[in-house]
Amino acid sequence: MQQKSTDIGISVYTERHIQHPNTGIMESAREFRLNNRESQAKEAQVRLFNGLGATLFEDGWKIDSPQYFLDLIAAYIAAEHGIIATESAGKLNIVATKGQTLPQGTRVPMLGIFATLLKYPVKFKAHQYQGSMFWTYTPSDMDQEYLIPIAIGQQSMGLIVLSGQNLQLTPHELITLQSISGILGLALKQASSMSTEDKDLTVIERLTPREREVFALLPSGLSNRELAAKLGISAGTVKIHVERVLSKLNLRDRTQAAVKAYELGYRA
């Protein structure tokens, strides 16, 4: 039986168009593929942010956090090689690695491209590059490299570097990585502050209860005689306590001790 032209037209239309599973709207095969790809990209982005956010929410920043986050990021864009490095004293300290990279703990001078990208004010941007000094392999013409500064308040905190063969990031992926770098900047800043605070509190624990009392009152600017009257001890005893505080906290003089006490929250 000969097929009608209208049936042929309907058949051709159906082959070239697909009914959307959610909306039921007919769309071209090309539109379907594009929409499906976009949907998968959004799902991958959600998984990335969820993994990062849930970990920070539940556990905070831990010593193995950089490696976990690098693995998440690399999986998101299918990068073969990657590092996360934190900035300290003009150098980049590698704290997480993937693929063929320099080992963790390596300190790389912040020169050349690194100095340019991480100079204040740091730009909220991912940069395409090739041939940085992080890799233990020789990148080919097919390898693409991306450098994403980690910063907070436009102040450098470190760098995410990703590399892979034919690694071409979409604008959507670039924006996502830039956002991730901002979150990591905030996490690193908080972790740094907490680390400093924990170290200071550990030092304070070296003081006896009476030495802590004297230390806490130093920001008031009171003399030894006035402190003695306040604490019910002699001025000579106060002097001995102050000298011990300076020695135990490795402080130069009484003024430096007062500043330190103020920084730790003592507002006598």
N, C-alpha and C positions, 0 to 999 in steps of 0.2 A: 504493500500500500504506500502510495506516494505521500511523503510528509508535507503538510501545508507550510507555506512560507511563514505564516504567523507562528506556527509551532517551532519552526527553525529559529525565528527571531527570539522567541521566549527561551529556547534552549541555549542559544548563544549568550543571551543576557544573563541567564542563570549561571553559566559557566564562568562568566567574567565578573559576576557579583556574588557576594556571600552575605547571608543573613547574620547580622550581629547577634551573638548568643544572649546578650543581656537586653538590648533594646529592641531586637527584632527588625531593625531597620536594615534594608538592603544597602550594601556599600561595595565599591569596586574591590577586586582582589588586592590591588595595590594599596588602597586605603586601609583594608583589613590588615595587611602585613605591617604597614606603618603604625597603625593604632595598637596592634599586638606588640610590636617592638617597644613602643612608648610605654605601654602598660607594664611590660617586663622590666623596663628601666626604672619605672617608679617603684615597683616592688623591690628591686635590688637596692634602691636608695633607702626605702623604708627599713629594710633588714639591716643596712649599714648603720643608720642613725639609731635604730632600736638597740642593736648590739652595743654600740658605744654608750648610748644614754643609760641603758639598764645597768651596764657594768659600773659606770661612774656613780650612778644612784645607789647601788647596793654595796659596792666595795670601795668607792673612792679611787684615788690614784695609788696604785701599788707598784712594787718594783717590776712586776712582769706586765704592767699595763701597756707600755709602748709596743711590746712584741705582739700582744693580742690585737691592738688597734692596727698595727701595720698589716697583720694577716688579714684583718677585715677589709682594709682599704685595698690591698693587693688583689684580693678575691673579687672585689667590686668591679675593678676595671681589667681584671685578668693580666696583671703585671707580673713578669717573670722575676724581676729583681727589685729590691727596694730597701730603703733605710729610713729610720727616724733618728735625727741627731739633735741634741740640745746644745744651746750656746752657753759657753762659760769662759770667761777670761780671754776673749778673742779667738776661741777655738770651738770647733764643732765636735762634740763627743757622741759617738755612735752608740745608741742605746737599744736599737732593734734592727735586725737584718732579715733579708729574704733573698735567696738565690746566691749569685756569685758576687759577694761584696767583701769589703774589708771587715775584719772581725769586730764584734762588740767591744767597746772600751777604747777603740782607736780614736785618737784626737787629731782632727784635721785642721790645719791653719785656715782661718777665715780670710782668705785672700781671693783675688780675682773675681769671678762671677759670684762667689758667696758673699764677699764684702759688698758688692754692688747691690745684690738682692736684699741683704739684711741690714743695710744702712738705714738709720732712722731718717724720715718716717718710712717704715716698711709698707709696701703697696699690697693691697688685698687682691692678689693676682697669682695665677699659676703660670709658670714660665716654661716654654719648651726649649730644650737644650740638648746637647750631645757631647759626651766625652768628659764628664766630670771625673774627679779623682777617687770616687767611692768604689769603683768596680775592680774586680780581680780578673775580668775578662776584657777583651778588646771589642768594643761595640762596632758593629758593621753599619753599612749605610741603611740597612733595614731597621736598625734599632732606634727607637725614639725614647727620649728622656724628658721627664717633667720634674721641675723643682717648684715646690709649694712652700713658701715661707710660713712658719708658725710664729704668730705675734699676738700681743695684746696691747691695746692703746698705741698701735703702730710701732711698738718696741719689740725687737726681735727676741724670740724665745728658742728658735731652732729651725729645723728644715725637714720636710718630707721629700724624698727623692724616689721616683719610680721609673723603671725602665723595662723595655720589652720589644720584641720584634714586631714591627707594624703596629705599635701601640699608638693609636689615634683616638684621642679623647673627644667626645662630643661636647658642645657647649654646656649641655645639662650636667655632664660628668665633671667638667671643670668647675662649674659653680658649686657642685656638691663637695668636691675636694677642698675648695677655698673655704666653705662653711665649716668643714671638719677641722681645718687648720686653725680656725678661730676658736673652736671648742677646745682643741688640744692646748692652745695658748693659755686659755683660762684655767684649764686643769693643771698645766705645768706651773703656772703662777701660784695657784693655791697650794699645790704640793710643795713648792719651794718655800712658801711662807710657813706652812705647817712644819716642814723639816727644820727651819731655823728656830721656830718657836719650841719644838720638841728639844732641840739641842740646848737652847737657853735654859729650859726648865730642868734639864738634866744637870746642868751646871749649878743652878740654884739649889738643887737638892744636896749639894756638897756643904751648904751652910747649916750651922746649928740653928735651932729655933730662935735663940736670942740674936744671932747674927742676921737672920732674916728680918727680924723686927727692926734692927738698926738700919739694914739695907733699905727696907721699905720706907723709912722715914727720911732718907737722905734727900729726896727731891724737895722736901720742905725748906731746906736751907738753914735749918737750925744748927746752932753750935753744939759742940760736945757737951757743954754744961747744960744747955737747954734740952738736949736729947736725954741726958742723964736724969733731969728732973721729970721728964715725961715718962721715962721707963722705970724710975725708982731705983737707979743704980748710980755709981759714981762716974764722974767725968773721965777718970783714968780708965775705967772699964770700957766705957764707950769708945775711947781712943783705941784700945786693944782690939775691940770688935771690928772697928772700921779697917784697921790695918789687916786683919785676917780676911775680911771681905775682899779687899783689894788684891790680896795674894791669891786667894782661892779662885777669884773670877778673872785673874790676870788683867787687872785694870791699873791704869797709870796713877790716877789720883782720885781724890774725893769727888771732884766735878765730873769726871768720867763715870764714876760709880753712880752718881745722881742721875745722869743722863740714861745710863743702862737701866736703872730702876724705873725711870719714867717710861722707857720704851716697853718694859715688860708689864706695864699697867698700874704701877704704883703711883698714886697721885696725892701723896701726903701733903 
